Amino acid sequence: MLSALRARGATSALIARAGAYARAALPALAAGVVASLFATAIMLVLRLIFGVVTLSELVGERILPNLDAGTFVHLLVVFGKIRPLLYTLTGQIVLGILVAPLYPILAARLAPRLGAAPSTPPTSFTSGPPSTRWPGRAEWLAAGLIALGMWLLALALFWPVLAENLLGFGVATAQTITVVAVAGIFAAYGLALALVYAAIQPAPTPAAPPATADASPASAPATDALPAGAAHPLARRALLARAGIAAVAGLVLGGLSLDALLQAISARSNLAYEGMTTPAPPPAITPNAKFYVVSKNVLDPGVVLADWSLAVGGLVRRPGTFDLDSLRALPSESRAITLECIANGVKGHLISNAIWRGVTLGALLAARGGIAPGAKHVLFTSADGYQSSLPLADLLEVRTLLAWEMNGQPLPTHHGFPLRAVVPGRFGEQSTKWLTRIDIVADPIKGFYQRQGWYSGPVYTISRFDAPSGGQHLPAGQPTLAHGIAYGGARGIRSVEVSTDGGQTWNAATLDPALSPQSWTLWRYPWIPTTPGSHALVVRATDGTGAPQITRDQGTVPNGGTGLHRITVVVS
């Protein structure tokens, strides 16, 4: 019986203590709401003003390159770009709220070691007005330790991708800025947590004066008075009410602030142009405003030229940096080069042609004294952290350009201002935009898409119809001009053939002179349909080496599309 009573008493004490900690956690959670929203707002301000990549984006930078190409595309189709970022941002806020209850517990444990009592013991509530004093040493230390722990955890998780800054700073500077900015975000969280938690707490109830021997009954304390530190029902209700008000106010004001900041970020995003295709029929040179755009980002870099430089390092004899003026002082050239996205396929419109001006990779390396022994690959690094590496010999063979002009104009922001690589004959993902660093290395280093398993070799020869369109009705006996583009990468195009009977017979098309061996070719074939009914039209090309276009149908994920473009027209 005695042991049962003791067990029941111990259980009751445990329940009471758990209840006390639960009650203490409620104001901490309320303070966590305000602190988490405040820190998130600071993070978004840093994003807008100083180009600091947000924690939500860093999560994506760590996860997305480790997905295989098929999974990546599937998730992109299902969720798009925005929802994953919003989910991650919401998760970040929730985590900040859930961490907050550790604060009063840690403060209570630190207080005895510092010779001070915490402003609010986590195991009791007292009556009285709200506290007006600042957090004590124990509270500040507890908040600081929590912020420090979160900062160190973030550094451990995101260290490989911390060298990102969308204003175009060099890698080392960008990494330093990001490290300091992340520290500031968590410091803001700790500051708000301590201040709001202290503001919610009631002032301690002073202890009743000790009774004296000659005290009269009239001066004796009331029988319903509570000893100092004792729980008071009214005090608990007042505390919970203040916690609720703080949480609601934090959610409303924080939500409005975050909404305004997210709207500002959305206004600067690439959502208005990302995924834009080049309309058909295209001119020989694609205007800058019509050039296709693909980006891994939601908010592309907005490089500030005064902060930007290009570092050249690794296996070069004289590593160093260039600003744009020093690059322009090097021997430069203009060349028509076509870029095609790996997601284009044989009939897509994620392909465009421009005249680029810049310095060749070979001339750039010569300006740094040439390459050192063992140099085999080139690693391009962008302001947004994007990387790609390709064989040095291949890049030199096709005279890869480091371009600062596009069709006679400075590079547009969404095409890589102030400098981008233009790699002839490779898919556009290998022509890194917003270049900040070029390293010559001995071994290949897989970048964002290469780690996902995307093909990074030479493009395939393609040809397509721009007219007529599939399903179009054509009058019998009337001339029809079939035309389109053909592209063979750096190999060029030797010939294009058109079939009007599903591939049984072929007829040579006329080719317009290509603007360069590395640009697309426009072709045309006059046809007079005479037989009513459906006609299957097919086009095929032969590249400059004499190799025919691959006829095997292959999807774009992950190796790029192959096959022949086929359309059906109806002759009436």
TORDOTI-398913 format. One record per residue (C-alpha): residue number from 1; x negated, y negated, z. Coordinates in steps of 0.05 Angstrom, whole numbers, always signed. Layout:
BEGIN
ATOM  nr     px     py     pz
ATOM NUM      X      Y      Z
...
This chain:
BEGIN
ATOM  nr     px     py     pz
ATOM   1     +0     +0     +0
ATOM   2    -56    -47    +20
ATOM   3    -94    -34    -45
ATOM   4    -30    -45    -85
ATOM   5    -19   -112    -51
ATOM   6    -90   -133    -64
ATOM   7    -84   -113   -137
ATOM   8    -20   -152   -143
ATOM   9    -52   -212   -111
ATOM  10   -112   -208   -157
ATOM  11    -66   -203   -217
ATOM  12    -26   -263   -193
ATOM  13    -89   -303   -183
ATOM  14   -113   -284   -252
ATOM  15    -47   -303   -283
ATOM  16    -46   -369   -246
ATOM  17   -117   -385   -269
ATOM  18   -101   -366   -340
ATOM  19    -40   -410   -338
ATOM  20    -81   -468   -311
ATOM  21   -131   -460   -367
ATOM  22    -75   -455   -418
ATOM  23    -45   -520   -391
ATOM  24   -114   -551   -396
ATOM  25   -121   -527   -467
ATOM  26    -59   -565   -490
ATOM  27    -89   -635   -481
ATOM  28   -154   -608   -510
ATOM  29   -116   -584   -572
ATOM  30    -83   -651   -578
ATOM  31   -150   -686   -574
ATOM  32   -176   -635   -625
ATOM  33   -121   -656   -674
ATOM  34   -144   -729   -671
ATOM  35   -218   -711   -672
ATOM  36   -213   -663   -730
ATOM  37   -173   -712   -773
ATOM  38   -220   -768   -755
ATOM  39   -281   -728   -774
ATOM  40   -248   -706   -839
ATOM  41   -232   -779   -856
ATOM  42   -305   -797   -843
ATOM  43   -326   -740   -889
ATOM  44   -282   -765   -946
ATOM  45   -307   -836   -938
ATOM  46   -379   -811   -943
ATOM  47   -358   -774  -1006
ATOM  48   -329   -836  -1038
ATOM  49   -383   -886  -1018
ATOM  50   -447   -846  -1013
ATOM  51   -433   -787  -1059
ATOM  52   -442   -737  -1002
ATOM  53   -412   -669  -1021
ATOM  54   -357   -650   -973
ATOM  55   -359   -588   -929
ATOM  56   -301   -560   -968
ATOM  57   -340   -566  -1033
ATOM  58   -401   -535  -1000
ATOM  59   -359   -474   -981
ATOM  60   -343   -466  -1055
ATOM  61   -416   -475  -1075
ATOM  62   -434   -418  -1029
ATOM  63   -377   -371  -1048
ATOM  64   -362   -382  -1122
ATOM  65   -431   -364  -1152
ATOM  66   -426   -296  -1116
ATOM  67   -361   -277  -1151
ATOM  68   -364   -237  -1214
ATOM  69   -341   -273  -1277
ATOM  70   -275   -236  -1282
ATOM  71   -255   -251  -1210
ATOM  72   -276   -323  -1218
ATOM  73   -233   -333  -1280
ATOM  74   -174   -297  -1248
ATOM  75   -176   -341  -1186
ATOM  76   -184   -403  -1229
ATOM  77   -123   -385  -1270
ATOM  78    -81   -368  -1209
ATOM  79   -101   -424  -1162
ATOM  80   -134   -477  -1206
ATOM  81   -187   -523  -1178
ATOM  82   -148   -566  -1130
ATOM  83   -111   -516  -1086
ATOM  84   -173   -479  -1062
ATOM  85   -204   -545  -1041
ATOM  86   -141   -565  -1004
ATOM  87   -137   -496   -970
ATOM  88   -210   -503   -949
ATOM  89   -199   -574   -924
ATOM  90   -138   -550   -883
ATOM  91   -178   -493   -855
ATOM  92   -233   -541   -835
ATOM  93   -183   -584   -797
ATOM  94   -152   -523   -763
ATOM  95   -220   -498   -741
ATOM  96   -236   -565   -711
ATOM  97   -171   -561   -671
ATOM  98   -185   -490   -647
ATOM  99   -255   -508   -623
ATOM 100   -229   -565   -579
ATOM 101   -207   -522   -519
ATOM 102   -280   -503   -508
ATOM 103   -293   -576   -490
ATOM 104   -260   -579   -420
ATOM 105   -287   -511   -402
ATOM 106   -358   -531   -421
ATOM 107   -351   -598   -386
ATOM 108   -328   -564   -321
ATOM 109   -387   -517   -322
ATOM 110   -437   -573   -336
ATOM 111   -410   -620   -282
ATOM 112   -440   -585   -221
ATOM 113   -508   -582   -254
ATOM 114   -506   -656   -267
ATOM 115   -482   -673   -197
ATOM 116   -417   -701   -221
ATOM 117   -345   -678   -226
ATOM 118   -310   -678   -293
ATOM 119   -256   -730   -303
ATOM 120   -203   -676   -305
ATOM 121   -214   -608   -273
ATOM 122   -189   -556   -324
ATOM 123   -154   -516   -270
ATOM 124   -109   -570   -240
ATOM 125    -66   -630   -258
ATOM 126    -55   -691   -215
ATOM 127     -3   -745   -213
ATOM 128    -17   -817   -228
ATOM 129    -25   -864   -287
ATOM 130    -68   -848   -348
ATOM 131   -143   -849   -335
ATOM 132   -178   -913   -357
ATOM 133   -249   -892   -345
ATOM 134   -296   -867   -398
ATOM 135   -318   -794   -401
ATOM 136   -373   -778   -352
ATOM 137   -441   -748   -365
ATOM 138   -414   -677   -365
ATOM 139   -360   -695   -417
ATOM 140   -409   -730   -463
ATOM 141   -458   -674   -458
ATOM 142   -404   -622   -472
ATOM 143   -380   -661   -533
ATOM 144   -452   -669   -557
ATOM 145   -467   -595   -549
ATOM 146   -405   -576   -588
ATOM 147   -423   -625   -644
ATOM 148   -494   -600   -644
ATOM 149   -472   -528   -648
ATOM 150   -425   -542   -706
ATOM 151   -480   -581   -743
ATOM 152   -531   -525   -735
ATOM 153   -480   -474   -758
ATOM 154   -465   -516   -820
ATOM 155   -539   -523   -835
ATOM 156   -548   -448   -830
ATOM 157   -489   -434   -875
ATOM 158   -501   -487   -928
ATOM 159   -576   -498   -929
ATOM 160   -586   -470  -1000
ATOM 161   -536   -521  -1028
ATOM 162   -549   -582   -985
ATOM 163   -591   -616  -1040
ATOM 164   -529   -642  -1075
ATOM 165   -511   -715  -1079
ATOM 166   -467   -744  -1134
ATOM 167   -503   -811  -1139
ATOM 168   -563   -777  -1170
ATOM 169   -616   -780  -1115
ATOM 170   -676   -734  -1121
ATOM 171   -671   -664  -1091
ATOM 172   -709   -680  -1027
ATOM 173   -674   -746  -1015
ATOM 174   -606   -716  -1030
ATOM 175   -618   -660   -981
ATOM 176   -638   -709   -926
ATOM 177   -577   -752   -939
ATOM 178   -531   -691   -935
ATOM 179   -563   -665   -871
ATOM 180   -556   -733   -837
ATOM 181   -485   -742   -864
ATOM 182   -462   -674   -838
ATOM 183   -492   -692   -770
ATOM 184   -452   -757   -771
ATOM 185   -388   -720   -787
ATOM 186   -395   -674   -727
ATOM 187   -418   -731   -683
ATOM 188   -353   -767   -701
ATOM 189   -315   -705   -682
ATOM 190   -349   -701   -614
ATOM 191   -340   -775   -600
ATOM 192   -266   -774   -616
ATOM 193   -255   -709   -577
ATOM 194   -286   -738   -513
ATOM 195   -251   -806   -518
ATOM 196   -182   -779   -535
ATOM 197   -185   -724   -483
ATOM 198   -204   -775   -429
ATOM 199   -149   -822   -451
ATOM 200    -96   -767   -444
ATOM 201   -117   -748   -373
ATOM 202    -83   -779   -311
ATOM 203   -125   -814   -259
ATOM 204   -144   -770   -200
ATOM 205    -97   -773   -140
ATOM 206   -136   -801    -81
ATOM 207   -141   -758    -20
ATOM 208    -95   -775    +39
ATOM 209   -132   -811    +96
ATOM 210   -148   -766   +156
ATOM 211    -98   -768   +212
ATOM 212   -118   -800   +279
ATOM 213    -98   -779   +349
ATOM 214    -56   -841   +362
ATOM 215    -22   -841   +295
ATOM 216    +52   -854   +302
ATOM 217   +103   -810   +268
ATOM 218   +122   -869   +223
ATOM 219    +52   -873   +197
ATOM 220    +45   -799   +184
ATOM 221    +42   -777   +112
ATOM 222   +107   -754    +80
ATOM 223   +120   -680    +83
ATOM 224   +125   -675     +7
ATOM 225    +57   -708     -6
ATOM 226     +7   -666    -45
ATOM 227    -66   -658    -27
ATOM 228   -117   -688    -76
ATOM 229   -124   -648   -140
ATOM 230    -61   -607   -128
ATOM 231    -14   -593   -186
ATOM 232    +47   -637   -189
ATOM 233   +106   -619   -234
ATOM 234   +117   -691   -255
ATOM 235    +42   -700   -269
ATOM 236    +42   -637   -312
ATOM 237   +101   -662   -351
ATOM 238    +70   -730   -360
ATOM 239     +5   -700   -383
ATOM 240    +39   -654   -433
ATOM 241    +80   -713   -458
ATOM 242    +17   -754   -469
ATOM 243    -16   -695   -504
ATOM 244    +45   -688   -549
ATOM 245    +44   -762   -566
ATOM 246    -30   -760   -581
ATOM 247    -21   -700   -626
ATOM 248    +38   -729   -664
ATOM 249     +5   -797   -671
ATOM 250    -59   -764   -695
ATOM 251    -22   -723   -746
ATOM 252    +18   -782   -773
ATOM 253    -39   -833   -775
ATOM 254    -91   -781   -795
ATOM 255    -45   -753   -848
ATOM 256    -33   -822   -878
ATOM 257   -107   -837   -877
ATOM 258   -126   -771   -909
ATOM 259    -72   -780   -961
ATOM 260   -100   -848   -981
ATOM 261   -171   -821   -984
ATOM 262   -150   -760  -1024
ATOM 263   -112   -805  -1073
ATOM 264   -176   -846  -1081
ATOM 265   -216   -783  -1095
ATOM 266   -163   -758  -1143
ATOM 267   -167   -823  -1182
ATOM 268   -242   -811  -1192
ATOM 269   -234   -737  -1208
ATOM 270   -243   -704  -1275
ATOM 271   -172   -677  -1276
ATOM 272   -153   -725  -1332
ATOM 273   -206   -699  -1380
ATOM 274   -234   -632  -1355
ATOM 275   -217   -577  -1404
ATOM 276   -205   -626  -1460
ATOM 277   -212   -595  -1529
ATOM 278   -231   -626  -1595
ATOM 279   -170   -634  -1640
ATOM 280   -168   -605  -1710
ATOM 281   -187   -619  -1764
ATOM 282   -251   -648  -1735
ATOM 283   -295   -699  -1769
ATOM 284   -367   -679  -1780
ATOM 285   -386   -719  -1718
ATOM 286   -341   -715  -1658
ATOM 287   -327   -782  -1626
ATOM 288   -349   -786  -1553
ATOM 289   -278   -794  -1529
ATOM 290   -257   -730  -1566
ATOM 291   -316   -686  -1547
ATOM 292   -295   -625  -1507
ATOM 293   -308   -626  -1432
ATOM 294   -318   -569  -1383
ATOM 295   -342   -578  -1311
ATOM 296   -348   -535  -1249
ATOM 297   -329   -596  -1207
ATOM 298   -266   -632  -1187
ATOM 299   -304   -697  -1177
ATOM 300   -362   -704  -1225
ATOM 301   -426   -742  -1207
ATOM 302   -425   -817  -1216
ATOM 303   -500   -827  -1219
ATOM 304   -527   -895  -1197
ATOM 305   -584   -909  -1244
ATOM 306   -624   -949  -1192
ATOM 307   -624   -887  -1147
ATOM 308   -638   -836  -1202
ATOM 309   -702   -805  -1226
ATOM 310   -722   -741  -1262
ATOM 311   -773   -698  -1225
ATOM 312   -816   -650  -1266
ATOM 313   -851   -597  -1225
ATOM 314   -870   -525  -1218
ATOM 315   -922   -497  -1266
ATOM 316   -942   -562  -1299
ATOM 317  -1010   -592  -1294
ATOM 318   -988   -660  -1267
ATOM 319   -921   -657  -1231
ATOM 320   -887   -724  -1227
ATOM 321   -824   -764  -1238
ATOM 322   -794   -807  -1292
ATOM 323   -744   -863  -1291
ATOM 324   -702   -876  -1352
ATOM 325   -747   -930  -1380
ATOM 326   -809   -885  -1375
ATOM 327   -770   -830  -1411
ATOM 328   -750   -878  -1466
ATOM 329   -823   -896  -1475
ATOM 330   -839   -825  -1496
ATOM 331   -833   -803  -1569
ATOM 332   -759   -792  -1582
ATOM 333   -715   -766  -1638
ATOM 334   -642   -762  -1659
ATOM 335   -610   -697  -1681
ATOM 336   -540   -669  -1695
ATOM 337   -529   -611  -1648
ATOM 338   -464   -573  -1637
ATOM 339   -445   -550  -1567
ATOM 340   -395   -494  -1554
ATOM 341   -366   -469  -1489
ATOM 342   -372   -395  -1475
ATOM 343   -296   -395  -1463
ATOM 344   -284   -420  -1534
ATOM 345   -275   -354  -1572
ATOM 346   -273   -350  -1648
ATOM 347   -212   -394  -1657
ATOM 348   -217   -442  -1599
ATOM 349   -230   -517  -1596
ATOM 350   -279   -521  -1539
ATOM 351   -332   -538  -1591
ATOM 352   -357   -606  -1615
ATOM 353   -414   -638  -1653
ATOM 354   -453   -701  -1636
ATOM 355   -517   -737  -1653
ATOM 356   -560   -736  -1591
ATOM 357   -621   -779  -1579
ATOM 358   -676   -762  -1529
ATOM 359   -744   -733  -1518
ATOM 360   -759   -661  -1533
ATOM 361   -777   -615  -1476
ATOM 362   -844   -603  -1508
ATOM 363   -861   -677  -1510
ATOM 364   -839   -685  -1438
ATOM 365   -884   -629  -1414
ATOM 366   -941   -657  -1455
ATOM 367   -933   -722  -1418
ATOM 368   -944   -683  -1353
ATOM 369  -1008   -652  -1379
ATOM 370   -976   -589  -1407
ATOM 371   -958   -524  -1373
ATOM 372  -1001   -484  -1325
ATOM 373  -1017   -410  -1333
ATOM 374   -958   -363  -1318
ATOM 375   -904   -411  -1342
ATOM 376   -848   -370  -1372
ATOM 377   -781   -402  -1354
ATOM 378   -749   -470  -1345
ATOM 379   -702   -485  -1287
ATOM 380   -655   -544  -1297
ATOM 381   -624   -575  -1235
ATOM 382   -566   -624  -1235
ATOM 383   -542   -678  -1186
ATOM 384   -482   -634  -1170
ATOM 385   -527   -575  -1152
ATOM 386   -515   -538  -1217
ATOM 387   -574   -497  -1241
ATOM 388   -592   -457  -1303
ATOM 389   -657   -424  -1324
ATOM 390   -677   -403  -1395
ATOM 391   -740   -376  -1427
ATOM 392   -790   -431  -1440
ATOM 393   -811   -404  -1508
ATOM 394   -738   -403  -1532
ATOM 395   -727   -475  -1510
ATOM 396   -790   -499  -1544
ATOM 397   -774   -461  -1608
ATOM 398   -707   -497  -1618
ATOM 399   -737   -564  -1596
ATOM 400   -691   -573  -1536
ATOM 401   -673   -646  -1525
ATOM 402   -668   -684  -1460
ATOM 403   -617   -734  -1485
ATOM 404   -597   -803  -1459
ATOM 405   -555   -823  -1519
ATOM 406   -494   -792  -1551
ATOM 407   -472   -817  -1619
ATOM 408   -512   -881  -1610
ATOM 409   -484   -896  -1541
ATOM 410   -510   -883  -1471
ATOM 411   -485   -816  -1446
ATOM 412   -414   -822  -1418
ATOM 413   -409   -804  -1345
ATOM 414   -372   -739  -1357
ATOM 415   -424   -718  -1409
ATOM 416   -483   -724  -1362
ATOM 417   -504   -797  -1353
ATOM 418   -561   -815  -1350
ATOM 419   -595   -752  -1376
ATOM 420   -575   -683  -1398
ATOM 421   -606   -623  -1431
ATOM 422   -581   -606  -1501
ATOM 423   -602   -535  -1517
ATOM 424   -588   -518  -1591
ATOM 425   -558   -450  -1603
ATOM 426   -538   -435  -1531
ATOM 427   -470   -441  -1499
ATOM 428   -455   -509  -1468
ATOM 429   -462   -482  -1397
ATOM 430   -537   -479  -1409
ATOM 431   -541   -553  -1430
ATOM 432   -544   -580  -1359
ATOM 433   -513   -648  -1347
ATOM 434   -535   -702  -1296
ATOM 435   -606   -675  -1295
ATOM 436   -647   -693  -1234
ATOM 437   -702   -640  -1237
ATOM 438   -738   -594  -1285
ATOM 439   -783   -539  -1258
ATOM 440   -828   -494  -1299
ATOM 441   -829   -426  -1265
ATOM 442   -857   -356  -1275
ATOM 443   -793   -317  -1265
ATOM 444   -720   -330  -1284
ATOM 445   -677   -361  -1230
ATOM 446   -603   -349  -1239
ATOM 447   -559   -410  -1234
ATOM 448   -484   -419  -1219
ATOM 449   -454   -382  -1278
ATOM 450   -513   -336  -1290
ATOM 451   -504   -308  -1220
ATOM 452   -432   -292  -1237
ATOM 453   -456   -250  -1296
ATOM 454   -439   -296  -1354
ATOM 455   -480   -285  -1417
ATOM 456   -534   -337  -1428
ATOM 457   -564   -314  -1494
ATOM 458   -556   -345  -1564
ATOM 459   -486   -362  -1588
ATOM 460   -450   -316  -1637
ATOM 461   -434   -337  -1708
ATOM 462   -361   -360  -1712
ATOM 463   -314   -388  -1765
ATOM 464   -243   -412  -1758
ATOM 465   -183   -440  -1796
ATOM 466   -162   -511  -1781
ATOM 467   -111   -509  -1837
ATOM 468    -64   -478  -1854
ATOM 469    -39   -460  -1785
ATOM 470    -12   -392  -1765
ATOM 471    +61   -383  -1782
ATOM 472    +62   -441  -1830
ATOM 473   +109   -437  -1890
ATOM 474    +76   -452  -1957
ATOM 475   +112   -464  -2024
ATOM 476    +94   -415  -2078
ATOM 477    +54   -443  -2136
ATOM 478    +31   -505  -2098
ATOM 479    -44   -515  -2083
ATOM 480    -62   -506  -2010
ATOM 481   -129   -526  -1981
ATOM 482   -154   -478  -1929
ATOM 483   -209   -508  -1888
ATOM 484   -244   -504  -1821
ATOM 485   -311   -500  -1787
ATOM 486   -367   -448  -1782
ATOM 487   -423   -447  -1732
ATOM 488   -484   -403  -1726
ATOM 489   -521   -437  -1670
ATOM 490   -593   -454  -1684
ATOM 491   -591   -404  -1742
ATOM 492   -546   -447  -1785
ATOM 493   -494   -423  -1835
ATOM 494   -511   -393  -1904
ATOM 495   -441   -378  -1930
ATOM 496   -367   -374  -1912
ATOM 497   -316   -328  -1945
ATOM 498   -240   -328  -1943
ATOM 499   -192   -270  -1954
ATOM 500   -119   -281  -1970
ATOM 501   -100   -207  -1969
ATOM 502   -120   -186  -1899
ATOM 503   -193   -173  -1915
ATOM 504   -188   -129  -1977
ATOM 505   -220   -181  -2023
ATOM 506   -263   -241  -2006
ATOM 507   -274   -308  -2040
ATOM 508   -331   -357  -2028
ATOM 509   -313   -423  -1994
ATOM 510   -347   -489  -2008
ATOM 511   -392   -516  -1953
ATOM 512   -404   -588  -1937
ATOM 513   -478   -602  -1924
ATOM 514   -493   -592  -1850
ATOM 515   -518   -652  -1813
ATOM 516   -574   -609  -1785
ATOM 517   -591   -535  -1782
ATOM 518   -566   -537  -1710
ATOM 519   -497   -566  -1724
ATOM 520   -432   -536  -1748
ATOM 521   -413   -533  -1822
ATOM 522   -346   -555  -1850
ATOM 523   -318   -509  -1903
ATOM 524   -259   -511  -1951
ATOM 525   -225   -463  -1999
ATOM 526   -169   -484  -2048
ATOM 527   -115   -431  -2055
ATOM 528    -52   -428  -2097
ATOM 529     -5   -376  -2067
ATOM 530    +39   -342  -2119
ATOM 531    +69   -281  -2086
ATOM 532   +126   -294  -2037
ATOM 533   +123   -262  -1968
ATOM 534    +73   -258  -1911
ATOM 535     -1   -265  -1925
ATOM 536    -57   -249  -1876
ATOM 537   -114   -299  -1882
ATOM 538   -182   -282  -1854
ATOM 539   -247   -322  -1852
ATOM 540   -318   -297  -1841
ATOM 541   -387   -330  -1841
ATOM 542   -459   -309  -1852
ATOM 543   -512   -344  -1812
ATOM 544   -576   -375  -1838
ATOM 545   -615   -310  -1827
ATOM 546   -567   -270  -1870
ATOM 547   -533   -236  -1811
ATOM 548   -457   -230  -1820
ATOM 549   -408   -252  -1767
ATOM 550   -391   -198  -1717
ATOM 551   -324   -167  -1734
ATOM 552   -312   -131  -1668
ATOM 553   -259   -166  -1626
ATOM 554   -287   -184  -1558
ATOM 555   -258   -229  -1504
ATOM 556   -295   -289  -1477
ATOM 557   -306   -261  -1406
ATOM 558   -363   -253  -1390
ATOM 559   -403   -248  -1456
ATOM 560   -368   -297  -1502
ATOM 561   -318   -281  -1557
ATOM 562   -331   -246  -1622
ATOM 563   -287   -224  -1681
ATOM 564   -255   -255  -1742
ATOM 565   -203   -310  -1742
ATOM 566   -139   -284  -1774
ATOM 567    -75   -322  -1787
ATOM 568     -9   -304  -1821
ATOM 569    +27   -353  -1868
ATOM 570    +93   -345  -1903
ATOM 571    +98   -361  -1978
ATOM 572   +168   -379  -2002
